[in-house]
Amino acid sequence: MSRSLFVASLLAATACSADPHSATGQPGTGGTTATTAATPFTQTVIADFENPWAMTFLPDGRMLVTEKHGQLLLVAANGASRTEIAKLSVDFEGQGGLMDVVLAPDFAQSKRVYLSWSAAEADGKGVVLARGVLNDAEAGAETLYGIEVLFRATPFVSGSGHYSGRIAFSPDQRFIFFTNGERQKFDPAQDPKATLGKVLRLTLDGKPAPGNPLSKKGFHPAVWSYGHRNLLGIAFDSAGNLWEQEMGPKGGDELNLVLPGRNYGYPKVSNGDHYDGRPIPDHSQGDGFEAPKVWWTPVISPGGLMIYSGNMFPQWKGDAFIGGLSSKSLVRVDLDGTSARKGDQWDMGARIREVEQAPDGSIYVLEDGGQGSQGRMIRLTPSK
């Protein structure tokens, strides 16, 4: 979500502080959420990085971490050592850079790793989906090789914001769900020919998946849902429901249940307004658009999204966790089937870019590390 730090240019890399305009909507779904004073977890700093963006765990507890300027790092389970296993040529201006990193469903056999980043080409800038193969046979000499671009957003456009670029695999492990932001261009989110402002469903080779719901209605054949803004988190729950969170404009951050073929409304409707003060109609019953399950005004500026399935925090099993950027918070949302309601919002004292679950059920967060500061990796365990 663009925030006051880049209202004038709409091109800066960070999200801004929460705006004060009042909330409307169904009780319990929107409006202000009070920050929870006490945190029910102990925080242990594991490592620090330069502008980290995403992380994922290997089966043995080691971690892959992306840094915005193009470094992919293999990090020891205790954070004590790291190896740069790839240096990607990315466009890191504004909100761009090396973004998501996710293991292939068959990683144990294939060693494939999927990545996203922003690229600059003659026709503009855009997000791409790529993959490579991890060679870690020799400690200290690990590399990611055979890196190939599988999918390229269309169209590439000017500007350096709202790339999105989050990756999730379907529960049957046959498809990739890939988010493309609307690049701060508004209208592409409703343009059937563009992939911008959309959730896409692709094959594991990056091709439009057969049977996508809008391909016979004149849409780009990869489109699964549309009318989105800046989609910075996507995850499946244990029942196979697909959840996505995105940054609204001036207000109206969203957590959505993503359904095939649905229109989520942006920029025609939103629970926020344009930065120049022009109003956007709120979501309303019967307007023909899919409304968010939860929304925030003042904003949280949602970063990464994780749905918890571990045993270390049994009281939170099945809940969604969202990193808060401008809100400098960790946000928990109660999920109940296809319904959702706000839970806790803990003050973390720093912009939280990413949330991940470790193999042992602990929760890891990555600080954004913007404006020249280090972004720490912090492990959360239950308070004793």
Kinemage of the C-alpha trace (Angstrom):
@kinemage 1
@onewidth
@group {chain A} dominant
@subgroup {mainchain}
@vectorlist {calphas} color= white
{ca met a 1} P 0.000 0.000 0.000
{ca ser a 2} L 1.412 3.389 -0.908
{ca arg a 3} L 1.586 5.634 2.119
{ca ser a 4} L 2.400 9.297 2.872
{ca leu a 5} L 6.113 8.835 2.238
{ca phe a 6} L 5.348 8.615 -1.450
{ca val a 7} L 2.002 10.364 -1.874
{ca ala a 8} L 3.577 12.980 -4.107
{ca ser a 9} L 5.375 10.614 -6.420
{ca leu a 10} L 3.552 7.323 -5.842
{ca leu a 11} L 6.865 5.639 -6.511
{ca ala a 12} L 8.619 5.186 -3.170
{ca ala a 13} L 9.531 1.856 -1.739
{ca thr a 14} L 7.876 2.039 1.668
{ca ala a 15} L 4.360 2.225 2.992
{ca cys a 16} L 3.369 5.143 5.207
{ca ser a 17} L 1.800 5.647 8.577
{ca ala a 18} L -1.847 4.893 9.164
{ca asp a 19} L -4.348 7.461 7.948
{ca pro a 20} L -7.035 8.675 10.345
{ca his a 21} L -10.197 8.662 8.262
{ca ser a 22} L -13.080 6.855 9.887
{ca ala a 23} L -14.163 3.331 9.003
{ca thr a 24} L -17.487 2.001 7.849
{ca gly a 25} L -18.641 -1.517 7.139
{ca gln a 26} L -19.998 -4.575 8.875
{ca pro a 27} L -19.277 -4.786 12.610
{ca gly a 28} L -16.130 -6.748 13.341
{ca thr a 29} L -14.759 -6.628 9.802
{ca gly a 30} L -13.300 -3.130 9.599
{ca gly a 31} L -12.357 -0.085 11.582
{ca thr a 32} L -9.703 0.314 14.224
{ca thr a 33} L -8.020 -2.605 15.958
{ca ala a 34} L -6.369 -1.737 19.255
{ca thr a 35} L -2.745 -2.817 19.562
{ca thr a 36} L -2.325 -5.567 22.132
{ca ala a 37} L -0.106 -4.238 24.927
{ca ala a 38} L 1.635 -7.442 26.013
{ca thr a 39} L 3.140 -9.981 23.644
{ca pro a 40} L 2.580 -13.645 24.563
{ca phe a 41} L 5.869 -14.677 22.987
{ca thr a 42} L 9.582 -14.355 23.584
{ca gln a 43} L 11.615 -12.694 20.833
{ca thr a 44} L 15.049 -14.038 19.939
{ca val a 45} L 17.137 -12.272 17.286
{ca ile a 46} L 18.605 -14.865 14.911
{ca ala a 47} L 20.389 -12.719 12.295
{ca asp a 48} L 20.221 -9.407 10.447
{ca phe a 49} L 20.136 -8.567 6.755
{ca glu a 50} L 20.212 -5.708 4.259
{ca asn a 51} L 16.647 -4.987 3.151
{ca pro a 52} L 15.312 -8.557 3.423
{ca trp a 53} L 12.045 -9.285 1.632
{ca ala a 54} L 11.152 -12.970 2.052
{ca met a 55} L 12.316 -16.225 3.591
{ca thr a 56} L 11.505 -19.924 3.514
{ca phe a 57} L 12.719 -22.970 5.408
{ca leu a 58} L 14.548 -25.938 3.971
{ca pro a 59} L 13.536 -29.354 5.351
{ca asp a 60} L 16.666 -29.470 7.539
{ca gly a 61} L 15.891 -26.130 9.225
{ca arg a 62} L 18.230 -23.935 7.186
{ca met a 63} L 16.680 -20.907 5.545
{ca leu a 64} L 16.658 -19.142 2.207
{ca val a 65} L 16.413 -15.354 2.516
{ca thr a 66} L 16.030 -12.797 -0.270
{ca glu a 67} L 17.513 -9.322 -0.039
{ca lys a 68} L 16.061 -6.552 -2.137
{ca his a 69} L 19.242 -5.795 -4.118
{ca gly a 70} L 19.293 -9.300 -5.589
{ca gln a 71} L 21.088 -11.537 -3.088
{ca leu a 72} L 19.674 -14.983 -2.330
{ca leu a 73} L 21.201 -16.241 0.906
{ca leu a 74} L 21.395 -19.712 2.422
{ca val a 75} L 21.357 -19.200 6.192
{ca ala a 76} L 22.263 -21.703 8.900
{ca ala a 77} L 19.416 -22.829 11.159
{ca asn a 78} L 20.924 -20.893 14.065
{ca gly a 79} L 21.633 -17.837 11.911
{ca ala a 80} L 25.363 -18.001 12.634
{ca ser a 81} L 26.501 -18.314 9.013
{ca arg a 82} L 25.260 -17.540 5.540
{ca thr a 83} L 26.269 -18.177 1.946
{ca glu a 84} L 25.262 -16.099 -1.064
{ca ile a 85} L 24.007 -18.778 -3.459
{ca ala a 86} L 22.798 -16.435 -6.221
{ca lys a 87} L 23.054 -12.772 -7.214
{ca leu a 88} L 20.154 -11.875 -9.473
{ca ser a 89} L 20.098 -8.893 -11.803
{ca val a 90} L 16.986 -7.098 -10.549
{ca asp a 91} L 15.574 -3.600 -10.739
{ca phe a 92} L 15.587 -2.464 -7.105
{ca glu a 93} L 14.386 1.097 -7.592
{ca gly a 94} L 11.404 2.082 -5.439
{ca gln a 95} L 9.456 -0.971 -4.322
{ca gly a 96} L 11.330 -3.238 -6.722
{ca gly a 97} L 13.929 -5.883 -6.048
{ca leu a 98} L 14.340 -9.578 -5.379
{ca met a 99} L 11.082 -10.649 -3.790
{ca asp a 100} L 9.563 -13.996 -2.885
{ca val a 101} L 11.285 -17.363 -2.449
{ca val a 102} L 9.349 -20.650 -2.147
{ca leu a 103} L 10.407 -24.286 -2.406
{ca ala a 104} L 8.862 -26.442 -5.141
{ca pro a 105} L 6.347 -29.010 -3.866
{ca asp a 106} L 8.753 -31.770 -4.939
{ca phe a 107} L 11.827 -30.011 -3.564
{ca ala a 108} L 13.094 -33.160 -1.833
{ca gln a 109} L 13.609 -34.723 -5.269
{ca ser a 110} L 13.962 -31.812 -7.696
{ca lys a 111} L 15.757 -29.255 -5.452
{ca arg a 112} L 13.846 -26.558 -7.336
{ca val a 113} L 13.346 -23.123 -5.825
{ca tyr a 114} L 10.875 -20.535 -7.160
{ca leu a 115} L 11.630 -16.818 -7.031
{ca ser a 116} L 10.099 -13.526 -8.083
{ca trp a 117} L 11.717 -10.178 -8.809
{ca ser a 118} L 11.165 -6.888 -10.621
{ca ala a 119} L 12.830 -6.489 -13.984
{ca ala a 120} L 13.475 -3.441 -16.183
{ca glu a 121} L 13.331 -3.912 -19.935
{ca ala a 122} L 12.907 -1.725 -22.996
{ca asp a 123} L 9.123 -1.750 -22.667
{ca gly a 124} L 9.083 -0.787 -18.990
{ca lys a 125} L 9.188 -2.639 -15.686
{ca gly a 126} L 7.340 -5.595 -14.260
{ca val a 127} L 7.438 -8.632 -12.023
{ca val a 128} L 8.701 -12.004 -13.212
{ca leu a 129} L 8.450 -15.552 -11.888
{ca ala a 130} L 11.549 -17.739 -12.113
{ca arg a 131} L 13.045 -20.950 -10.764
{ca gly a 132} L 16.428 -22.541 -10.233
{ca val a 133} L 17.966 -25.657 -8.736
{ca leu a 134} L 19.756 -25.714 -5.389
{ca asn a 135} L 23.094 -27.508 -5.320
{ca asp a 136} L 24.090 -27.954 -1.694
{ca ala a 137} L 26.147 -31.118 -1.910
{ca glu a 138} L 29.263 -29.378 -0.604
{ca ala a 139} L 29.008 -27.221 2.503
{ca gly a 140} L 30.161 -23.671 1.837
{ca ala a 141} L 29.932 -24.061 -1.947
{ca glu a 142} L 26.157 -24.082 -2.332
{ca thr a 143} L 24.693 -22.437 -5.439
{ca leu a 144} L 21.380 -21.915 -7.170
{ca tyr a 145} L 21.944 -22.768 -10.814
{ca gly a 146} L 19.902 -23.139 -13.993
{ca ile a 147} L 17.834 -20.073 -13.170
{ca glu a 148} L 15.120 -19.519 -15.786
{ca val a 149} L 12.312 -16.979 -16.081
{ca leu a 150} L 8.976 -18.791 -16.377
{ca phe a 151} L 6.449 -15.964 -16.516
{ca arg a 152} L 6.505 -12.238 -17.178
{ca ala a 153} L 3.725 -9.855 -16.120
{ca thr a 154} L 1.932 -8.095 -18.926
{ca pro a 155} L 2.154 -5.314 -19.751
{ca phe a 156} L 5.445 -3.944 -18.476
{ca val a 157} L 4.852 -0.293 -17.572
{ca ser a 158} L 6.652 2.744 -16.160
{ca gly a 159} L 7.075 3.287 -12.445
{ca ser a 160} L 8.552 1.319 -9.561
{ca gly a 161} L 5.655 0.393 -7.303
{ca his a 162} L 3.059 -2.314 -6.587
{ca tyr a 163} L 4.806 -5.278 -8.144
{ca ser a 164} L 3.412 -7.767 -5.573
{ca gly a 165} L 5.101 -11.036 -6.685
{ca arg a 166} L 3.946 -13.468 -3.981
{ca ile a 167} L 3.956 -17.206 -4.732
{ca ala a 168} L 1.867 -20.101 -3.348
{ca phe a 169} L 1.389 -23.682 -4.516
{ca ser a 170} L -2.046 -25.277 -4.670
{ca pro a 171} L -2.752 -28.020 -2.109
{ca asp a 172} L -2.681 -30.649 -4.878
{ca gln a 173} L 0.804 -29.316 -5.789
{ca arg a 174} L -0.134 -28.977 -9.458
{ca phe a 175} L -0.393 -25.199 -9.794
{ca ile a 176} L 1.298 -21.938 -8.852
{ca phe a 177} L -0.744 -18.994 -7.634
{ca phe a 178} L 1.175 -15.806 -8.398
{ca thr a 179} L 0.194 -12.234 -7.529
{ca asn a 180} L 0.640 -9.291 -9.916
{ca gly a 181} L 0.072 -5.799 -8.491
{ca glu a 182} L -1.642 -3.081 -10.517
{ca arg a 183} L 1.605 -1.059 -10.579
{ca gln a 184} L -0.092 2.101 -9.218
{ca lys a 185} L -1.890 2.425 -12.544
{ca phe a 186} L -5.424 1.775 -11.167
{ca asp a 187} L -7.320 0.681 -14.299
{ca pro a 188} L -5.233 -2.392 -15.220
{ca ala a 189} L -6.803 -4.175 -12.232
{ca gln a 190} L -10.058 -4.259 -14.253
{ca asp a 191} L -8.445 -4.761 -17.682
{ca pro a 192} L -9.144 -8.334 -18.821
{ca lys a 193} L -6.084 -8.449 -21.096
{ca ala a 194} L -3.577 -7.402 -18.407
{ca thr a 195} L -2.205 -9.612 -15.649
{ca leu a 196} L -1.780 -6.525 -13.436
{ca gly a 197} L -4.016 -6.325 -10.365
{ca lys a 198} L -4.698 -10.055 -10.541
{ca val a 199} L -4.185 -13.398 -8.862
{ca leu a 200} L -2.870 -15.798 -11.515
{ca arg a 201} L -2.976 -19.585 -11.690
{ca leu a 202} L -0.074 -21.130 -13.593
{ca thr a 203} L 1.349 -24.575 -14.213
{ca leu a 204} L 4.594 -25.481 -12.486
{ca asp a 205} L 6.355 -24.459 -15.720
{ca gly a 206} L 4.798 -20.974 -15.588
{ca lys a 207} L 2.180 -21.448 -18.311
{ca pro a 208} L -1.463 -20.351 -17.884
{ca ala a 209} L -3.198 -23.245 -16.157
{ca pro a 210} L -5.880 -25.037 -18.173
{ca gly a 211} L -9.411 -24.395 -17.026
{ca asn a 212} L -8.873 -20.962 -15.518
{ca pro a 213} L -12.315 -19.442 -14.890
{ca leu a 214} L -12.145 -16.338 -17.094
{ca ser a 215} L -10.245 -17.562 -20.137
{ca lys a 216} L -13.474 -17.965 -22.140
{ca lys a 217} L -14.602 -14.440 -21.248
{ca gly a 218} L -11.774 -12.615 -23.006
{ca phe a 219} L -9.366 -12.452 -20.069
{ca his a 220} L -5.691 -13.256 -20.135
{ca pro a 221} L -5.679 -17.043 -19.797
{ca ala a 222} L -3.669 -16.967 -16.540
{ca val a 223} L -6.194 -14.878 -14.550
{ca trp a 224} L -7.849 -16.502 -11.535
{ca ser a 225} L -9.305 -13.357 -9.871
{ca tyr a 226} L -9.079 -9.632 -10.534
{ca gly a 227} L -9.762 -6.146 -9.160
{ca his a 228} L -6.824 -6.264 -6.724
{ca arg a 229} L -4.324 -3.555 -5.793
{ca asn a 230} L -0.972 -4.484 -4.190
{ca leu a 231} L -1.096 -8.158 -3.183
{ca leu a 232} L 1.753 -8.843 -0.753
{ca gly a 233} L 0.588 -12.084 0.828
{ca ile a 234} L -1.095 -15.260 -0.394
{ca ala a 235} L -1.549 -18.611 1.370
{ca phe a 236} L -3.782 -21.683 1.509
{ca asp a 237} L -5.334 -22.887 4.763
{ca ser a 238} L -5.632 -26.550 5.750
{ca ala a 239} L -9.084 -26.796 4.146
{ca gly a 240} L -7.752 -25.560 0.792
{ca asn a 241} L -9.180 -22.024 1.007
{ca leu a 242} L -6.983 -19.397 -0.623
{ca trp a 243} L -6.411 -16.206 1.382
{ca glu a 244} L -4.777 -13.028 0.119
{ca gln a 245} L -3.988 -9.704 1.741
{ca glu a 246} L -3.381 -6.453 -0.041
{ca met a 247} L -2.681 -2.828 0.586
{ca gly a 248} L -5.616 -0.518 0.011
{ca pro a 249} L -5.202 3.112 -1.052
{ca lys a 250} L -5.690 5.761 1.680
{ca gly a 251} L -7.266 3.301 4.090
{ca gly a 252} L -8.975 -0.007 3.464
{ca asp a 253} L -6.236 -2.643 3.726
{ca glu a 254} L -7.825 -6.023 2.981
{ca leu a 255} L -7.767 -9.721 3.792
{ca asn a 256} L -9.652 -11.563 1.045
{ca leu a 257} L -10.899 -15.068 0.501
{ca val a 258} L -9.910 -15.574 -3.120
{ca leu a 259} L -12.567 -17.308 -5.210
{ca pro a 260} L -12.211 -18.253 -8.893
{ca gly a 261} L -13.380 -15.662 -11.373
{ca arg a 262} L -14.413 -13.065 -8.807
{ca asn a 263} L -13.904 -9.319 -9.129
{ca tyr a 264} L -12.559 -7.725 -5.930
{ca gly a 265} L -13.466 -4.254 -7.082
{ca tyr a 266} L -10.374 -2.062 -7.192
{ca pro a 267} L -10.324 0.776 -8.249
{ca lys a 268} L -14.117 0.928 -8.642
{ca val a 269} L -14.766 0.172 -4.983
{ca ser a 270} L -12.566 0.189 -1.881
{ca asn a 271} L -12.938 0.891 1.815
{ca gly a 272} L -10.264 3.552 1.328
{ca asp a 273} L -9.998 6.651 -0.864
{ca his a 274} L -7.523 8.049 -3.379
{ca tyr a 275} L -4.507 9.903 -2.001
{ca asp a 276} L -5.557 13.115 -3.694
{ca gly a 277} L -8.781 13.092 -1.659
{ca arg a 278} L -11.122 11.767 -4.319
{ca pro a 279} L -13.546 9.300 -2.742
{ca ile a 280} L -13.856 5.688 -3.865
{ca pro a 281} L -17.233 4.052 -3.213
{ca asp a 282} L -17.102 1.614 -0.307
{ca his a 283} L -17.871 -2.062 -0.753
{ca ser a 284} L -21.594 -2.541 -0.276
{ca gln a 285} L -23.942 -5.489 -0.403
{ca gly a 286} L -25.151 -6.249 -3.921
{ca asp a 287} L -22.586 -4.077 -5.736
{ca gly a 288} L -21.348 -7.059 -7.763
{ca phe a 289} L -17.873 -7.079 -6.215
{ca glu a 290} L -16.330 -9.493 -3.729
{ca ala a 291} L -15.858 -7.702 -0.402
{ca pro a 292} L -12.926 -8.330 1.933
{ca lys a 293} L -13.443 -10.617 4.896
{ca val a 294} L -11.460 -8.210 7.102
{ca trp a 295} L -10.303 -4.667 6.457
{ca trp a 296} L -8.324 -2.019 8.299
{ca thr a 297} L -8.673 1.760 8.608
{ca pro a 298} L -6.363 3.051 10.053
{ca val a 299} L -4.139 0.917 7.913
{ca ile a 300} L -1.667 -1.785 8.937
{ca ser a 301} L 0.218 -1.820 5.592
{ca pro a 302} L 0.216 -5.623 5.307
{ca gly a 303} L 3.430 -7.396 4.328
{ca gly a 304} L 3.802 -11.182 4.296
{ca leu a 305} L 0.992 -13.618 5.086
{ca met a 306} L 1.257 -16.976 6.883
{ca ile a 307} L -1.434 -19.382 8.081
{ca tyr a 308} L -0.283 -21.177 11.191
{ca ser a 309} L -0.423 -24.981 11.347
{ca gly a 310} L 2.110 -25.791 14.083
{ca asn a 311} L 1.877 -27.122 17.626
{ca met a 312} L 4.079 -24.634 19.501
{ca phe a 313} L 1.171 -22.158 19.668
{ca pro a 314} L -1.851 -24.534 19.691
{ca gln a 315} L -4.270 -21.710 20.493
{ca trp a 316} L -3.460 -20.127 17.120
{ca lys a 317} L -3.640 -23.166 14.878
{ca gly a 318} L -5.453 -22.232 11.673
{ca asp a 319} L -5.097 -18.475 12.219
{ca ala a 320} L -3.602 -16.015 9.754
{ca phe a 321} L -0.545 -13.916 10.626
{ca ile a 322} L 0.263 -10.723 8.746
{ca gly a 323} L 3.346 -8.512 8.942
{ca gly a 324} L 2.523 -4.850 9.447
{ca leu a 325} L 4.814 -2.332 7.733
{ca ser a 326} L 3.699 1.198 8.616
{ca ser a 327} L 1.931 -0.173 11.702
{ca lys a 328} L 5.166 -1.856 12.868
{ca ser a 329} L 3.119 -4.768 14.062
{ca leu a 330} L 2.387 -8.454 13.863
{ca val a 331} L -1.294 -8.997 13.186
{ca arg a 332} L -3.289 -12.141 13.931
{ca val a 333} L -6.636 -12.860 12.269
{ca asp a 334} L -9.009 -15.574 13.473
{ca leu a 335} L -10.001 -17.784 10.544
{ca asp a 336} L -13.129 -19.929 10.859
{ca gly a 337} L -13.828 -21.800 7.640
{ca thr a 338} L -14.499 -19.075 5.092
{ca ser a 339} L -15.082 -16.392 7.735
{ca ala a 340} L -12.515 -14.174 9.430
{ca arg a 341} L -12.360 -11.643 12.226
{ca lys a 342} L -9.653 -9.519 13.783
{ca gly a 343} L -7.596 -11.009 16.569
{ca asp a 344} L -4.449 -9.472 18.055
{ca gln a 345} L -2.188 -6.702 16.830
{ca trp a 346} L 1.169 -6.712 18.615
{ca asp a 347} L 3.550 -3.747 18.538
{ca met a 348} L 6.897 -5.027 17.197
{ca gly a 349} L 8.692 -1.669 17.106
{ca ala a 350} L 9.809 -2.117 13.478
{ca arg a 351} L 8.317 -2.621 10.041
{ca ile a 352} L 7.523 -6.320 9.587
{ca arg a 353} L 7.953 -7.486 5.989
{ca glu a 354} L 7.613 -11.269 6.292
{ca val a 355} L 6.075 -13.910 8.568
{ca glu a 356} L 6.966 -17.614 8.317
{ca gln a 357} L 6.413 -20.787 10.320
{ca ala a 358} L 9.494 -22.842 11.186
{ca pro a 359} L 9.504 -26.650 11.032
{ca asp a 360} L 9.333 -26.787 14.841
{ca gly a 361} L 6.232 -24.571 14.952
{ca ser a 362} L 7.958 -21.392 16.088
{ca ile a 363} L 7.145 -18.190 14.189
{ca tyr a 364} L 9.801 -16.141 12.388
{ca val a 365} L 9.442 -12.527 11.310
{ca leu a 366} L 11.684 -10.437 9.070
{ca glu a 367} L 11.975 -6.721 9.663
{ca asp a 368} L 11.902 -4.595 6.533
{ca gly a 369} L 15.235 -2.908 7.168
{ca gly a 370} L 14.373 0.152 5.105
{ca gln a 371} L 16.101 3.543 5.018
{ca gly a 372} L 19.585 2.145 5.612
{ca ser a 373} L 18.802 0.130 8.741
{ca gln a 374} L 19.372 -3.580 9.257
{ca gly a 375} L 16.365 -5.868 9.010
{ca arg a 376} L 16.476 -8.460 11.750
{ca met a 377} L 15.221 -12.030 11.658
{ca ile a 378} L 13.406 -12.729 14.933
{ca arg a 379} L 12.177 -16.067 16.278
{ca leu a 380} L 8.995 -16.053 18.352
{ca thr a 381} L 8.414 -18.754 20.963
{ca pro a 382} L 5.813 -18.963 23.763
{ca ser a 383} L 6.510 -16.803 26.812
{ca lys a 384} L 7.336 -18.834 29.890
